[in-house]
Amino acid sequence: MARKAIWLPLMLGLVALAPAAIGAPIYEIDYATYDVKVTDSKNVTTEATDFGFYTGPNILMARRGDGQIEIPFRKIRLIEIGKYIPSKGYYPSTVTSRRGKVFQVQIERVQGQRYVGGNTDVGTIRIRLGQISRLELKRLSNTEDFE
């Protein structure tokens, strides 16, 4: 019984440290949703509220050069996603930060298959990230201005 009392706190401590060891820290705000204007690959534009990934935090995962980059939606103003290049296995994309800096990234196929969605005036929109050509993040949902 004494062994369990020692190992349990140790194991819980390791589990608590795991997210920090795996990648960028995830904050509560990374689960917040956004008011957006989304343009799909057929050039249809839809405004939505409470928009975000259907599962997990709202963090865009992509490649930049030889590295991986994780960009929280809270730091993004605009994502422009190009057509999928099968021979390379990614969507060439441009991310504009809230501060106006522009980054070229590649969104891998598996990320392009993730669903994002939100509420519109007529119902709910659900779309795969790779079917979006332009995603403008206006503000956090249910707020007056962007944090």
C-alpha positions in Angstrom: 0.0 0.0 0.0 2.9 2.4 0.8 4.3 1.8 -2.7 1.0 3.0 -4.3 1.1 6.1 -2.1 4.5 7.0 -3.5 4.0 6.2 -7.2 0.6 7.8 -7.6 1.8 11.4 -6.9 4.9 10.8 -9.1 2.8 9.5 -12.0 0.3 12.4 -11.7 3.3 14.8 -11.8 4.6 13.2 -15.0 1.2 13.4 -16.6 0.9 17.0 -15.7 4.3 17.8 -17.3 3.5 15.8 -20.5 1.8 18.6 -22.5 4.7 21.0 -22.0 7.2 18.3 -23.1 5.2 17.5 -26.3 4.8 21.0 -27.7 3.8 24.5 -27.1 1.8 25.1 -23.9 -2.0 25.1 -24.3 -4.0 27.7 -22.4 -7.7 27.8 -21.6 -8.1 30.6 -24.2 -6.9 28.2 -26.9 -10.3 26.5 -26.6 -12.1 29.8 -27.1 -14.2 30.2 -30.3 -14.1 33.1 -32.8 -16.2 35.2 -35.1 -14.9 34.6 -38.6 -15.4 35.2 -42.3 -14.7 31.9 -44.1 -14.3 31.5 -47.8 -14.4 28.0 -49.2 -12.6 26.5 -52.2 -15.7 27.3 -54.4 -15.3 31.0 -53.4 -18.4 31.0 -51.2 -18.1 33.3 -48.2 -19.9 32.7 -44.9 -19.7 34.6 -41.7 -19.9 32.5 -38.5 -19.6 32.8 -34.7 -18.4 30.3 -32.2 -16.0 29.0 -34.9 -13.1 26.6 -34.1 -11.9 23.1 -34.5 -14.4 20.4 -33.7 -11.9 18.6 -31.5 -9.0 19.9 -29.5 -7.7 23.4 -29.0 -7.8 26.0 -31.8 -4.2 25.7 -32.7 -3.1 25.5 -36.4 -0.3 22.9 -36.8 1.8 23.3 -39.9 5.3 22.9 -41.3 7.7 25.8 -41.7 10.9 25.0 -43.4 12.3 21.8 -41.7 10.3 22.4 -38.5 6.8 22.1 -37.2 5.0 25.2 -36.0 2.0 25.4 -33.7 0.1 28.7 -34.1 -2.8 29.4 -31.7 -5.9 31.0 -33.3 -5.5 33.8 -30.8 -2.4 35.0 -32.6 -3.8 34.7 -36.1 -5.6 37.4 -38.1 -5.8 35.6 -41.5 -5.1 32.1 -43.0 -5.0 31.7 -46.7 -4.9 28.1 -47.8 -3.8 27.1 -51.3 -4.8 24.0 -53.3 -3.4 20.7 -52.1 -0.3 19.5 -53.8 -0.5 15.6 -53.8 3.2 15.1 -54.8 4.3 17.2 -51.8 1.6 16.1 -49.3 0.6 19.6 -48.2 -1.5 22.7 -48.7 0.8 25.8 -49.3 -0.5 28.5 -47.0 0.0 32.0 -45.7 -0.7 33.0 -42.1 -0.9 36.7 -41.1 -0.5 37.3 -37.4 -2.5 39.7 -35.3 0.6 42.0 -35.4 0.6 41.9 -39.2 3.6 39.6 -39.8 3.2 37.2 -42.7 4.5 33.6 -42.6 4.6 31.0 -45.3 3.7 27.5 -44.0 2.6 24.1 -45.3 -0.5 22.5 -43.8 -0.1 18.7 -44.0 -2.9 16.6 -45.4 -4.0 15.2 -42.1 -4.4 18.7 -40.7 -6.4 19.7 -43.8 -8.8 16.9 -43.1 -9.7 18.3 -39.6 -13.2 19.8 -39.2 -13.8 23.3 -38.2 -17.2 24.9 -37.8 -19.4 27.4 -36.1 -22.9 29.1 -36.1 -24.3 31.1 -38.9 -27.6 33.1 -39.2 -29.2 30.1 -40.9 -27.6 27.2 -39.1 -24.3 25.5 -38.4 -21.4 25.3 -40.8 -19.0 22.4 -40.7 -16.1 22.2 -43.2 -12.7 20.6 -43.5 -9.8 23.0 -43.0 -8.4 22.0 -46.4 -11.7 23.1 -48.1 -11.1 26.6 -46.9 -9.3 29.1 -49.1 -9.4 32.1 -46.7 -10.2 32.3 -43.0 -10.4 35.7 -41.4 -10.5 35.6 -37.6 -12.3 38.8 -36.5 -12.6 38.5 -32.8 -13.2 36.2 -29.9 -16.9 35.2 -29.9 -19.2 36.9 -27.5 -16.8 39.9 -27.1 -16.7 43.4 -28.5 -13.1 43.4 -29.7 -10.2 41.0 -30.2 -8.1 40.2 -27.2 
